[in-house]
């Protein structure tokens, strides 16, 4: 974490989609996509902290639910790219 906070200030926009699997967690009864996507959450926060601009909201999907969150996220991303 030695990069300046402005490393990405005038640079790229970013979009993050986390693909997790809460089946791998010990407490499967009380978990959701947010619980198995910590890497996506940390990456998203770090890119923003470095001055990057979030192009669309972070997506978080869970294999246990059939990754049903992926297609709507991609549709929203494509719509924004076309927009």
C-alpha positions as CSV (number, residue, x, y, z in Angstrom):
1,X,0.0,0.0,0.0
2,X,2.7,2.4,-0.9
3,X,0.9,3.8,-3.9
4,X,-0.2,7.5,-3.8
5,X,-4.0,8.0,-3.3
6,X,-4.1,9.7,-6.6
7,X,-2.4,6.9,-8.6
8,X,-5.6,6.4,-10.8
9,X,-7.0,9.9,-10.4
10,X,-7.2,10.9,-14.0
11,X,-7.1,7.4,-15.4
12,X,-9.3,4.4,-15.8
13,X,-12.8,3.7,-14.8
14,X,-13.4,0.3,-13.3
15,X,-16.1,-2.3,-12.8
16,X,-15.8,-5.3,-10.4
17,X,-17.9,-8.5,-10.5
18,X,-17.1,-10.9,-7.7
19,X,-17.9,-14.6,-8.3
20,X,-17.9,-16.5,-5.0
21,X,-19.1,-19.8,-3.7
22,X,-20.7,-19.8,-0.2
23,X,-20.8,-23.6,-0.4
24,X,-17.2,-23.4,0.7
25,X,-18.0,-21.5,3.9
26,X,-18.5,-23.3,7.1
27,X,-21.8,-21.6,8.1
28,X,-23.7,-22.2,4.9
29,X,-27.1,-21.6,6.5
30,X,-26.5,-17.9,7.1
31,X,-24.3,-16.8,4.2
32,X,-25.0,-14.9,1.0
33,X,-23.0,-13.5,-1.9
34,X,-21.6,-10.7,0.2
35,X,-20.0,-13.3,2.5
36,X,-18.0,-15.0,-0.2
37,X,-16.9,-12.0,-2.2
38,X,-14.4,-10.4,0.1
39,X,-11.7,-10.2,-2.6
40,X,-14.1,-8.2,-4.9
41,X,-15.0,-5.9,-2.0
42,X,-11.4,-5.2,-1.2
43,X,-10.4,-4.7,-4.8
44,X,-13.3,-2.4,-5.4
45,X,-12.5,-0.3,-2.3
46,X,-8.8,-0.2,-3.2
47,X,-9.3,1.0,-6.8
48,X,-11.6,3.7,-5.5
49,X,-9.1,4.6,-2.8
50,X,-6.4,5.0,-5.4
51,X,-8.5,7.6,-7.3
52,X,-10.2,5.3,-9.8
53,X,-13.7,6.0,-10.9
54,X,-16.3,3.3,-10.5
55,X,-18.1,2.8,-13.8
56,X,-20.9,0.7,-12.3
57,X,-21.9,-0.7,-9.0
58,X,-19.9,-3.7,-7.8
59,X,-21.6,-7.0,-8.5
60,X,-21.4,-10.0,-6.2
61,X,-22.6,-13.4,-7.2
62,X,-22.8,-16.7,-5.4
63,X,-22.4,-20.1,-7.0
64,X,-24.8,-21.6,-4.5
65,X,-27.6,-19.5,-5.9
66,X,-26.7,-20.4,-9.4
67,X,-24.8,-17.1,-10.1
68,X,-28.2,-15.5,-10.9
69,X,-26.7,-12.1,-10.1
70,X,-24.3,-12.3,-13.0
71,X,-26.6,-11.7,-16.0
72,X,-28.4,-8.7,-14.6
73,X,-25.0,-7.1,-13.7
74,X,-23.7,-7.8,-17.2
75,X,-26.9,-6.4,-18.8
76,X,-26.5,-3.2,-16.7
77,X,-22.8,-2.9,-17.6
78,X,-23.6,-3.3,-21.4
79,X,-26.4,-0.8,-21.2
80,X,-24.0,1.7,-19.5
81,X,-21.3,1.0,-22.1
82,X,-23.8,1.7,-24.9
83,X,-25.3,4.7,-23.1
